[in-house]
Every structure is written in C-alpha cells, then in structure tokens.
Amino acid sequence: MNEEDLQNILSLAAAAPGGVAVNASFLIGHRLGGLKGSAAAAIGAIVPTCLIVISLFLLYNHFSDSEKVNAALRGIGWGIVALILYTVIRLGRPSIKDKLTLAIAIASLTLLFLHTNPIWLLIGGAAAGVLATHRKNRCVVHSSQTSQSKAGGDSSYMYFI
C-alpha cells in the first residue's frame, strides 16, 4: 500500500459515518486481509480504545478535584491541537497536485471557518473534480480530433480510449 492509497482510504474513512480511525482500520484490514482482516482490524481498533477510555474515566473520576490534573489536561489540549495540525499538513501537502486542488483546499478551509456543513464541502469538492476532469477530457478529445482531421485520419476511435 503506497501513500496515495492510504490517502484515499483516509478520505473515504473520514467521509463515512463513525470514527475515522475505526473506519480506516476496517478499510485497511479489508484491503490487506479481506473480510477476516476487516473484522480483526475493527476489533483491534475498538476494544483497546474502549478499555483505555474506561480506565481514563475511572482515573479522572478519582482525581478530578486536583488542580494539577486540570492544568495537565489543559496542556494536553494544546498538544492535541499541534498533532492535528501536523497531520493536516502531512496529509494535505501531497493532496495538492495542481492549481485546481489548491483552489479546492483554500475554498474548503475558508468555508469551514465560515461554519459550512462539511457535507457541502465534500459534495462541492467532488463536483469540482468531476467538472474539471470532464473539461480536461473534452479538451483532449477536441485537440486530438483537430490533429486527426488535419492529418486526414478517422478520430472516432478516440471516444473509446
């Protein structure tokens, strides 16, 4: 599995309902091991997480009155923000391949800050990608038809390639 495959799986996992990590593990498990792999990956992602959350709840419930614990939790919050930003940059940089994907990224970030529902960003990004591909293919077919007609050849087969 290469980096582009992982990006595609993460995009699909983020678009599907539920937790991204569980969805991604399910998809990666399916890709690597079929149905058994997806079941094992999903269980492997869900069970440890549940055990950790239950343990942390019990610890927090016991130490929630501590001023030091509350200060540590505030500090951890900024660490989490830094990790999320690092992940966005690491995954986002390879996603920007041309001016169109850069424009989609900038528009999406702008709309997110304007509190636009993320589903509209997914729909808009998909529509922009489809329209750009259609336009690009139309230009390629047109230019190949023009060059074929100048050469006197039949370009009808180009619609099937």
C-alpha positions as CSV (number, residue, x, y, z in Angstrom):
1,M,0.0,0.0,0.0
2,N,1.5,3.3,-1.0
3,E,0.9,6.8,0.3
4,E,-1.7,7.7,-2.3
5,D,-3.7,4.5,-1.4
6,L,-3.5,5.5,2.3
7,Q,-4.7,9.0,1.5
8,N,-7.7,7.6,-0.5
9,I,-8.6,5.2,2.4
10,L,-8.4,8.0,4.9
11,S,-10.5,10.3,2.8
12,L,-13.2,7.6,2.5
13,A,-12.9,6.8,6.2
14,A,-13.4,10.5,7.0
15,A,-16.4,10.7,4.8
16,A,-18.1,7.6,6.2
17,P,-20.1,7.9,9.4
18,G,-18.3,6.9,12.6
19,G,-14.8,7.4,13.9
20,V,-12.1,7.9,11.3
21,A,-9.6,5.5,13.0
22,V,-12.1,2.7,13.2
23,N,-13.3,3.2,9.6
24,A,-9.7,3.4,8.3
25,S,-8.7,0.3,10.2
26,F,-11.7,-1.5,8.8
27,L,-10.9,-0.4,5.2
28,I,-7.1,-1.2,5.6
29,G,-7.9,-4.6,7.1
30,H,-10.3,-5.4,4.3
31,R,-7.7,-4.3,1.7
32,L,-5.0,-6.5,3.3
33,G,-7.0,-9.5,4.6
34,G,-10.5,-9.4,3.2
35,L,-13.5,-9.9,5.5
36,K,-11.4,-11.6,8.2
37,G,-8.9,-8.8,8.1
38,S,-11.5,-6.1,8.3
39,A,-13.1,-7.8,11.3
40,A,-9.8,-8.3,13.1
41,A,-8.8,-4.7,12.4
42,A,-12.1,-3.2,13.6
43,I,-12.0,-5.3,16.8
44,G,-8.3,-4.3,17.2
45,A,-9.2,-0.6,16.9
46,I,-12.4,-0.7,19.1
47,V,-11.6,-2.9,22.1
48,P,-8.3,-1.3,23.2
49,T,-9.8,2.2,22.8
50,C,-12.8,1.3,24.9
51,L,-10.5,-0.2,27.6
52,I,-8.4,3.0,27.6
53,V,-11.4,5.3,27.8
54,I,-12.9,3.4,30.7
55,S,-9.5,3.4,32.5
56,L,-9.1,7.1,31.9
57,F,-12.7,7.8,33.1
58,L,-12.0,5.9,36.4
59,L,-8.7,7.8,36.9
60,Y,-10.3,11.2,36.1
61,N,-13.2,10.5,38.4
62,H,-10.8,9.7,41.2
63,F,-8.5,12.7,40.6
64,S,-10.9,15.3,39.1
65,D,-10.6,17.7,42.0
66,S,-6.8,18.1,41.6
67,E,-5.6,21.4,40.4
68,K,-2.5,19.8,38.9
69,V,-4.6,17.3,36.9
70,N,-6.8,20.0,35.5
71,A,-3.7,22.1,34.5
72,A,-2.1,19.0,32.8
73,L,-5.4,18.4,30.9
74,R,-5.3,22.0,29.6
75,G,-1.7,21.5,28.4
76,I,-2.6,18.2,26.7
77,G,-5.3,20.0,24.8
78,W,-2.7,22.2,23.0
79,G,-0.6,19.2,22.3
80,I,-3.5,17.6,20.6
81,V,-4.1,20.7,18.5
82,A,-0.4,20.6,17.4
83,L,-0.8,16.9,16.5
84,I,-3.9,17.6,14.4
85,L,-2.2,20.4,12.6
86,Y,0.8,18.3,11.9
87,T,-1.4,15.5,10.5
88,V,-3.3,18.0,8.3
89,I,-0.1,19.4,6.8
90,R,1.4,15.9,6.3
91,L,-1.7,14.5,4.6
92,G,-2.7,17.8,2.9
93,R,0.5,18.6,1.1
94,P,0.5,15.5,-1.2
95,S,-3.2,16.1,-1.9
96,I,-2.4,19.5,-3.6
97,K,-1.3,18.4,-7.1
98,D,-2.3,21.4,-9.2
99,K,-4.0,24.8,-9.2
100,L,-7.4,23.2,-9.0
101,T,-6.7,21.1,-5.9
102,L,-5.1,24.1,-4.3
103,A,-8.2,26.2,-5.0
104,I,-10.4,23.5,-3.6
105,A,-8.3,23.3,-0.5
106,I,-8.4,27.1,0.1
107,A,-12.1,27.3,-0.6
108,S,-12.8,24.3,1.7
109,L,-10.8,25.9,4.6
110,T,-12.5,29.2,4.1
111,L,-15.9,27.6,4.1
112,L,-15.0,25.6,7.2
113,F,-14.1,28.8,9.1
114,L,-17.5,30.2,8.0
115,H,-19.1,27.2,9.7
116,T,-20.3,25.5,6.5
117,N,-21.5,21.9,6.9
118,P,-18.7,19.6,5.9
119,I,-21.1,17.5,3.7
120,W,-21.3,20.6,1.3
121,L,-17.5,20.7,1.1
122,L,-17.4,17.0,0.1
123,I,-20.2,17.5,-2.5
124,G,-18.6,20.7,-3.8
125,G,-15.1,19.2,-4.0
126,A,-16.4,16.1,-5.8
127,A,-18.4,18.3,-8.2
128,A,-15.3,20.5,-8.9
129,G,-13.2,17.4,-9.5
130,V,-15.7,15.8,-11.9
131,L,-16.3,19.1,-13.8
132,A,-12.5,19.7,-14.1
133,T,-11.9,16.1,-15.4
134,H,-14.8,16.4,-17.8
135,R,-13.4,19.7,-19.1
136,K,-9.9,18.3,-19.4
137,N,-11.1,15.2,-21.2
138,R,-13.2,17.3,-23.6
139,C,-10.2,19.5,-24.4
140,V,-8.0,16.4,-25.0
141,V,-10.6,14.8,-27.3
142,H,-11.1,18.1,-29.2
143,S,-7.4,18.6,-29.7
144,S,-6.9,15.0,-30.9
145,Q,-9.9,15.4,-33.3
146,T,-8.4,18.6,-34.7
147,S,-5.0,17.0,-35.2
148,Q,-6.6,13.9,-36.7
149,S,-8.7,15.9,-39.1
150,K,-5.7,17.9,-40.2
151,A,-3.9,14.6,-40.9
152,G,-7.0,13.3,-42.6
153,G,-7.5,10.3,-40.2
154,D,-10.6,9.0,-38.6
155,S,-10.7,10.0,-34.9
156,S,-13.9,8.2,-34.0
157,Y,-12.0,5.5,-32.1
158,M,-10.8,8.2,-29.6
159,Y,-14.1,8.1,-27.8
160,F,-13.4,4.6,-26.7
161,I,-10.0,5.2,-25.3
